[in-house]
Amino acid sequence: MWLFLLLFVMAPLIELYFLIQVGSVIGALPTILLSILTAVIGGYLVRVQGLTVLMRVHSTMDRGETPALELLDGAALLLCGFALMLPGFITDAVGFALLVPALRHALIRRYVPVVPVESEAILRQGEARRRTIEGDWRRDD
């Protein structure tokens, strides 16, 4: 419950505080334009990286593997895009930080235990090779 209170009450208040501070230094209109500019640039970068992740998903699936890490990468990009679309400088900083692929992959590997899983087709092939059927046979010529 405290996490939701922090997320939905305190985070917007902190964002508002920083927007007011920046607005008092550079002015209201430049602050608004800066917020819009970060959203546009961030949206473009998320789109480009999202298409790259989509191509990696397709190539992973073509190899018969499960694209688990690629899908998590896409989900992180979705959160990144959401953070960049919100007005505020802290969410923009978080969003731009998550646009760095190395940081994003490190966070995914840190918080999601990755266990290699073989695809169903490979498992079935392995079972077919290991399965031994015993029986009698005869050849009728």
BAMI-91950 format. One record per residue (C-alpha): residue number from 1; residue in one letter; x, y, z. Coordinates in nm, 4 decimals, padded with zeros to 6 digits. Example, Ala and Ser with C-alpha at 12.3 -4.5 7.8 and 13.67 -1.06 7.14 Angstrom:
BEGIN
{resi 1 resn A X 01.2300 Y -00.4500 Z 00.7800}
{resi 2 resn S X 01.3670 Y -00.1060 Z 00.7140}
//
This chain:
BEGIN
{resi 1 resn M X 00.0000 Y 00.0000 Z 00.0000}
{resi 2 resn W X 00.2875 Y 00.2371 Z 00.0759}
{resi 3 resn L X 00.4368 Y 00.1691 Z -00.2645}
{resi 4 resn F X 00.1157 Y 00.2774 Z -00.4358}
{resi 5 resn L X 00.0985 Y 00.5877 Z -00.2166}
{resi 6 resn L X 00.4551 Y 00.6719 Z -00.3070}
{resi 7 resn L X 00.4020 Y 00.6012 Z -00.6750}
{resi 8 resn F X 00.0715 Y 00.7782 Z -00.7296}
{resi 9 resn V X 00.0962 Y 01.0668 Z -00.4822}
{resi 10 resn M X 00.4568 Y 01.1455 Z -00.4049}
{resi 11 resn A X 00.6055 Y 01.0940 Z -00.7522}
{resi 12 resn P X 00.3738 Y 01.3488 Z -00.9222}
{resi 13 resn L X 00.4351 Y 01.5971 Z -00.6406}
{resi 14 resn I X 00.8113 Y 01.5616 Z -00.6806}
{resi 15 resn E X 00.7759 Y 01.5990 Z -01.0589}
{resi 16 resn L X 00.5644 Y 01.9103 Z -01.0091}
{resi 17 resn Y X 00.8233 Y 02.0550 Z -00.7719}
{resi 18 resn F X 01.1021 Y 02.0089 Z -01.0271}
{resi 19 resn L X 00.8877 Y 02.1495 Z -01.3085}
{resi 20 resn I X 00.8214 Y 02.4613 Z -01.0987}
{resi 21 resn Q X 01.1919 Y 02.4960 Z -01.0116}
{resi 22 resn V X 01.3023 Y 02.4628 Z -01.3742}
{resi 23 resn G X 01.0206 Y 02.6937 Z -01.4849}
{resi 24 resn S X 01.1339 Y 02.9613 Z -01.2412}
{resi 25 resn V X 01.4860 Y 02.9480 Z -01.3855}
{resi 26 resn I X 01.4211 Y 02.9239 Z -01.7608}
{resi 27 resn G X 01.0573 Y 03.0334 Z -01.7803}
{resi 28 resn A X 00.7229 Y 02.8603 Z -01.8232}
{resi 29 resn L X 00.7131 Y 02.8322 Z -02.2032}
{resi 30 resn P X 01.0654 Y 02.6898 Z -02.2411}
{resi 31 resn T X 00.9855 Y 02.4384 Z -01.9645}
{resi 32 resn I X 00.6719 Y 02.3241 Z -02.1474}
{resi 33 resn L X 00.8577 Y 02.3061 Z -02.4787}
{resi 34 resn L X 01.1407 Y 02.1106 Z -02.3153}
{resi 35 resn S X 00.8905 Y 01.8628 Z -02.1739}
{resi 36 resn I X 00.7269 Y 01.8210 Z -02.5157}
{resi 37 resn L X 01.0674 Y 01.7876 Z -02.6848}
{resi 38 resn T X 01.1768 Y 01.5093 Z -02.4502}
{resi 39 resn A X 00.8501 Y 01.3257 Z -02.5171}
{resi 40 resn V X 00.8949 Y 01.3523 Z -02.8957}
{resi 41 resn I X 01.2612 Y 01.2495 Z -02.8941}
{resi 42 resn G X 01.1907 Y 00.9699 Z -02.6475}
{resi 43 resn G X 00.8969 Y 00.8421 Z -02.8517}
{resi 44 resn Y X 01.1115 Y 00.8281 Z -03.1640}
{resi 45 resn L X 01.3955 Y 00.6444 Z -02.9863}
{resi 46 resn V X 01.1537 Y 00.3965 Z -02.8262}
{resi 47 resn R X 01.0012 Y 00.3291 Z -03.1695}
{resi 48 resn V X 01.3409 Y 00.2622 Z -03.3289}
{resi 49 resn Q X 01.4533 Y 00.0332 Z -03.0471}
{resi 50 resn G X 01.1126 Y -00.1363 Z -03.0390}
{resi 51 resn L X 01.1446 Y -00.2300 Z -03.4063}
{resi 52 resn T X 01.4916 Y -00.3696 Z -03.3337}
{resi 53 resn V X 01.3515 Y -00.5804 Z -03.0497}
{resi 54 resn L X 01.0692 Y -00.6997 Z -03.2763}
{resi 55 resn M X 01.3221 Y -00.8156 Z -03.5359}
{resi 56 resn R X 01.5160 Y -01.0003 Z -03.2636}
{resi 57 resn V X 01.1925 Y -01.1700 Z -03.1522}
{resi 58 resn H X 01.1292 Y -01.2889 Z -03.5074}
{resi 59 resn S X 01.4832 Y -01.4199 Z -03.5537}
{resi 60 resn T X 01.4712 Y -01.5985 Z -03.2178}
{resi 61 resn M X 01.1410 Y -01.7626 Z -03.3063}
{resi 62 resn D X 01.2763 Y -01.8622 Z -03.6483}
{resi 63 resn R X 01.5556 Y -02.0496 Z -03.4702}
{resi 64 resn G X 01.2907 Y -02.2392 Z -03.2719}
{resi 65 resn E X 01.3792 Y -02.0732 Z -02.9419}
{resi 66 resn T X 01.1530 Y -01.8991 Z -02.6946}
{resi 67 resn P X 01.2057 Y -01.5200 Z -02.7115}
{resi 68 resn A X 01.1699 Y -01.4640 Z -02.3367}
{resi 69 resn L X 01.4470 Y -01.2074 Z -02.2957}
{resi 70 resn E X 01.3401 Y -01.0226 Z -02.6069}
{resi 71 resn L X 00.9818 Y -01.0008 Z -02.4809}
{resi 72 resn L X 01.1039 Y -00.8704 Z -02.1457}
{resi 73 resn D X 01.3152 Y -00.6200 Z -02.3358}
{resi 74 resn G X 01.0030 Y -00.5096 Z -02.5236}
{resi 75 resn A X 00.8095 Y -00.4771 Z -02.1977}
{resi 76 resn A X 01.0899 Y -00.2626 Z -02.0525}
{resi 77 resn L X 01.0748 Y -00.0448 Z -02.3637}
{resi 78 resn L X 00.7000 Y -00.0100 Z -02.3161}
{resi 79 resn L X 00.7557 Y 00.1159 Z -01.9608}
{resi 80 resn C X 01.0320 Y 00.3381 Z -02.0904}
{resi 81 resn G X 00.8000 Y 00.4920 Z -02.3485}
{resi 82 resn F X 00.5328 Y 00.5448 Z -02.0853}
{resi 83 resn A X 00.7830 Y 00.7210 Z -01.8594}
{resi 84 resn L X 00.8970 Y 00.9439 Z -02.1446}
{resi 85 resn M X 00.5414 Y 01.0445 Z -02.2341}
{resi 86 resn L X 00.4688 Y 01.1612 Z -01.8780}
{resi 87 resn P X 00.5513 Y 01.5266 Z -01.8186}
{resi 88 resn G X 00.8387 Y 01.5673 Z -01.5790}
{resi 89 resn F X 01.2122 Y 01.5547 Z -01.5646}
{resi 90 resn I X 01.2579 Y 01.2622 Z -01.3264}
{resi 91 resn T X 01.0429 Y 01.0277 Z -01.5365}
{resi 92 resn D X 01.2285 Y 01.1524 Z -01.8457}
{resi 93 resn A X 01.5622 Y 01.0729 Z -01.6814}
{resi 94 resn V X 01.4404 Y 00.7231 Z -01.5924}
{resi 95 resn G X 01.3001 Y 00.6755 Z -01.9431}
{resi 96 resn F X 01.6182 Y 00.7892 Z -02.1163}
{resi 97 resn A X 01.8277 Y 00.5723 Z -01.8837}
{resi 98 resn L X 01.6186 Y 00.2691 Z -01.9800}
{resi 99 resn L X 01.6800 Y 00.3482 Z -02.3468}
{resi 100 resn V X 02.0399 Y 00.2347 Z -02.2987}
{resi 101 resn P X 02.0245 Y -00.1326 Z -02.4047}
{resi 102 resn A X 02.3104 Y -00.2452 Z -02.1777}
{resi 103 resn L X 02.1409 Y -00.0976 Z -01.8709}
{resi 104 resn R X 01.8042 Y -00.2420 Z -01.9708}
{resi 105 resn H X 01.9511 Y -00.5899 Z -02.0226}
{resi 106 resn A X 02.1428 Y -00.5703 Z -01.6951}
{resi 107 resn L X 01.8233 Y -00.4818 Z -01.5085}
{resi 108 resn I X 01.6337 Y -00.7655 Z -01.6746}
{resi 109 resn R X 01.9032 Y -01.0164 Z -01.5883}
{resi 110 resn R X 01.9287 Y -00.8786 Z -01.2337}
{resi 111 resn Y X 01.5607 Y -00.9009 Z -01.1457}
{resi 112 resn V X 01.4386 Y -01.1884 Z -01.3627}
{resi 113 resn P X 01.6018 Y -01.5259 Z -01.3183}
{resi 114 resn V X 01.6725 Y -01.6618 Z -01.6634}
{resi 115 resn V X 01.6526 Y -02.0366 Z -01.7005}
{resi 116 resn P X 01.7277 Y -02.1764 Z -02.0456}
{resi 117 resn V X 01.4264 Y -02.3648 Z -02.1747}
{resi 118 resn E X 01.4282 Y -02.5853 Z -02.4785}
{resi 119 resn S X 01.1413 Y -02.5478 Z -02.7190}
{resi 120 resn E X 00.8753 Y -02.8160 Z -02.7476}
{resi 121 resn A X 00.9966 Y -02.9290 Z -03.0883}
{resi 122 resn I X 01.3495 Y -02.9823 Z -02.9611}
{resi 123 resn L X 01.2185 Y -03.1655 Z -02.6539}
{resi 124 resn R X 01.0084 Y -03.3951 Z -02.8715}
{resi 125 resn Q X 01.3066 Y -03.4704 Z -03.0954}
{resi 126 resn G X 01.5169 Y -03.5515 Z -02.7898}
{resi 127 resn E X 01.2473 Y -03.7820 Z -02.6539}
{resi 128 resn A X 01.2185 Y -03.9571 Z -02.9897}
{resi 129 resn R X 01.5935 Y -04.0203 Z -02.9927}
{resi 130 resn R X 01.5992 Y -04.1465 Z -02.6343}
{resi 131 resn R X 01.2876 Y -04.3611 Z -02.6522}
{resi 132 resn T X 01.3488 Y -04.7322 Z -02.6978}
{resi 133 resn I X 01.0676 Y -04.9556 Z -02.8098}
{resi 134 resn E X 01.1235 Y -05.3191 Z -02.7274}
{resi 135 resn G X 00.9512 Y -05.5965 Z -02.9147}
{resi 136 resn D X 00.9878 Y -05.8989 Z -03.1396}
{resi 137 resn W X 00.9971 Y -05.8730 Z -03.5128}
{resi 138 resn R X 01.0228 Y -06.0990 Z -03.8074}
{resi 139 resn R X 01.0873 Y -06.0481 Z -04.1716}
{resi 140 resn D X 00.8505 Y -06.1989 Z -04.4269}
{resi 141 resn D X 00.9987 Y -06.2160 Z -04.7760}
//
